Amino acid sequence: MALSSTQQLLNLNLVPEYTFANFFSDAPVLLALLKNIAANQYHEPQVVLWGSAASGKTHLLQATCQTALNSQQRAIYLPLAECLQHDPSCLEDLHTMDIVCLDDLHLIAQQPIWERAVFDLINQLRAQHTCLVIASQKMPNENLFQLADLTSRSVWGPVYKLESLDEENLMRAIHLQAHTRGLVLSEELVVYMLTHYPRDMKNLVTILKQLSQASLREQRKITIPLLKQVCPL
């Protein structure tokens, strides 16, 4: 069955830069599992990732989805933050997919109609042997959902907590992101970024994109003065 127009629209949220290659993680077991699932080399019915905002959950879900699509699997990425602007029917008829990546699970907590829709989705995908990868800012437990059965269903498979990167690993992650774009950053510039700008990776990657474009456009090296020009404080 073809995706609905709403599902197709939501699936356009994939960011090409979100790949496994440029994801810095100290969770090698989780990374290997998602890579194998996405490459159709291993089947796990359900995986849950949870952790604070900007801990890399969306990056991993999108990397899983994009790798699966490149491996000729049928995959879809659905951010519940945007699904909530539509109606629960956007979660229907997904059993023909090989992999469904469902982001922002915590946002439907205490909303009975949406909790029931996700509960039905989990049951449907499990029955059809479709892999479901879920991300949430909160650990799915009895304190999160009104629907008790959703609590048990949402932790049917392995559950992994993603920790926010510490200072040293955050610097490594920035250098990795820069390297994939062919950029060379000085330690001084990276320290300046972490000192003066929001430290979540989504924001830092946006800054790197802007620096790359400005450097190419103006034929200038990437320096702190260029950073200040591109991203005024």
C-alpha positions in Angstrom: 0.0 0.0 0.0 1.3 3.5 -0.9 2.0 6.1 1.7 -0.7 8.7 2.3 0.0 12.3 1.3 0.5 13.2 4.9 3.0 10.4 5.5 4.9 11.3 2.4 5.1 14.9 3.6 6.3 13.9 7.0 8.9 11.6 5.5 10.5 14.6 3.7 12.0 15.7 7.0 15.1 13.5 6.3 18.3 15.5 6.6 21.0 14.2 4.2 23.8 15.1 6.7 22.4 12.7 9.4 24.4 9.6 8.6 26.1 6.9 10.7 29.4 8.0 9.3 29.3 11.4 11.0 27.6 10.4 14.2 30.0 10.5 17.2 29.0 8.0 19.9 30.3 6.2 22.9 27.5 3.6 22.4 29.1 1.2 19.9 26.7 -1.7 20.6 23.7 0.5 19.8 25.4 1.9 16.7 26.3 -1.5 15.4 22.7 -2.8 16.0 21.1 0.1 14.1 23.6 -0.2 11.2 22.8 -3.9 10.9 19.1 -3.4 11.0 19.3 -0.6 8.4 21.5 -2.7 6.1 19.0 -5.6 6.4 21.6 -7.8 8.0 19.8 -8.3 11.3 16.1 -8.2 12.4 15.1 -6.7 15.7 11.4 -6.2 16.0 11.7 -3.0 18.2 14.4 -0.7 19.6 13.9 2.2 21.9 16.3 5.1 22.3 15.8 7.7 25.0 17.7 10.6 26.4 17.7 14.4 26.7 17.2 16.8 23.9 20.1 17.0 21.5 21.6 13.7 22.6 21.5 12.4 19.0 18.3 10.4 18.9 16.9 12.1 15.8 20.3 11.8 14.0 20.3 8.0 14.6 16.7 7.5 13.6 17.2 9.4 10.3 20.5 7.7 9.7 18.7 4.3 10.1 15.9 5.4 7.8 18.2 6.7 5.1 20.6 3.7 5.2 17.6 1.4 5.0 16.3 3.3 1.9 19.7 3.0 0.3 19.6 -0.7 1.0 16.4 -1.0 -1.0 14.3 -1.4 2.2 10.9 0.3 2.6 11.5 2.8 5.5 9.8 5.9 6.8 10.7 8.5 9.4 7.8 10.0 11.4 8.4 12.8 13.9 5.5 12.8 16.3 6.1 16.5 16.9 4.8 17.1 13.4 2.3 14.2 13.3 0.5 16.0 16.1 -0.3 18.8 13.7 -2.4 16.2 11.7 -4.5 13.4 13.0 -3.7 9.8 14.2 -4.5 8.4 10.8 -1.0 9.3 9.7 0.1 6.3 11.8 -2.2 3.9 9.9 -1.3 1.3 7.2 2.4 1.3 7.9 2.6 -2.5 8.0 4.0 -2.6 4.4 7.2 -0.9 5.6 10.3 -2.8 6.5 11.4 -0.2 9.1 9.4 2.6 10.8 11.3 5.2 12.7 9.1 7.0 15.2 10.5 10.1 16.9 9.4 12.2 19.9 7.3 9.4 21.6 7.1 11.5 24.8 5.0 14.1 23.1 1.9 11.9 22.9 1.9 11.1 26.6 -1.4 11.8 28.4 -3.2 12.2 25.0 -5.5 9.2 25.0 -6.3 9.2 21.2 -2.6 9.3 20.3 -1.6 6.8 22.9 -4.1 4.4 21.5 -2.9 5.1 17.9 0.7 4.3 18.9 -0.4 1.2 20.8 -2.2 0.0 17.7 0.8 0.8 15.5 3.2 -1.2 17.7 0.8 -4.2 17.6 0.3 -4.0 13.9 4.0 -3.7 13.1 4.9 -6.6 15.4 2.4 -8.8 13.7 3.8 -8.0 10.3 7.4 -8.3 11.4 8.2 -4.7 10.6 11.0 -3.2 12.6 10.1 -0.2 14.8 12.8 2.2 16.1 11.4 4.6 18.7 13.0 7.7 20.2 11.8 9.6 23.3 13.2 12.2 25.6 11.7 10.3 28.5 12.0 6.6 29.4 8.7 4.9 28.6 7.3 3.7 31.9 4.1 3.7 34.0 4.6 7.4 34.9 4.6 8.5 31.3 1.4 7.1 29.7 -2.2 6.9 30.7 -2.6 3.7 28.7 -0.9 1.0 30.8 -0.7 -1.4 27.8 1.3 1.2 25.9 3.9 1.2 28.6 4.5 -2.6 28.2 4.4 -2.5 24.4 6.8 0.4 24.1 9.6 -1.5 25.9 9.0 -4.8 24.1 12.6 -4.7 22.7 16.0 -3.5 23.8 16.1 0.0 25.4 19.1 2.2 25.2 19.8 5.5 27.0 21.8 8.1 25.0 23.9 10.3 27.2 24.7 13.9 26.3 28.4 14.3 25.2 30.8 15.7 27.7 33.2 18.5 26.7 35.9 16.4 25.3 33.6 14.2 23.2 31.6 17.2 22.1 34.8 18.7 20.6 35.5 15.4 18.9 32.0 15.4 17.5 32.4 18.9 16.0 35.7 17.9 14.4 34.1 14.8 12.9 31.2 16.9 11.5 33.7 19.4 10.1 35.8 16.6 8.6 32.9 15.2 6.7 32.4 18.6 5.1 36.1 19.0 4.2 36.6 21.6 6.9 39.6 22.1 9.2 38.8 23.9 12.4 41.4 25.1 14.9 41.0 24.1 18.6 40.7 27.8 19.5 37.7 28.1 17.2 36.0 25.0 18.5 36.5 26.2 22.1 35.0 29.6 21.1 32.0 27.9 19.6 31.3 25.9 22.7 31.8 28.9 24.9 29.6 31.4 23.1 26.9 29.4 21.3 24.3 26.8 22.3 26.1 23.5 22.7 23.5 21.1 21.2 24.7 19.3 18.0 21.8 20.4 15.9 22.7 24.1 16.4 26.5 23.4 16.0 25.9 21.6 12.8 23.9 24.5 11.5 26.8 26.8 12.4 29.2 24.6 10.5 27.0 24.7 7.4 26.9 28.5 7.5 30.6 28.7 8.0 31.3 26.3 5.1 29.0 28.4 2.8 30.6 31.7 3.9 34.1 30.3 3.5 33.4 29.1 0.0 31.5 32.3 -1.0 34.1 34.7 0.3 37.2 32.5 -0.3 38.3 32.9 3.3 39.7 30.5 5.9 37.4 29.6 8.7 38.4 31.7 11.7 36.8 33.2 14.7 36.3 36.6 13.0 34.4 34.8 10.2 32.4 32.9 12.8 31.4 36.2 14.5 30.4 37.6 11.1 28.3 34.6 10.1 26.7 34.0 13.5 26.6 37.3 15.4 26.3 37.0 19.2 
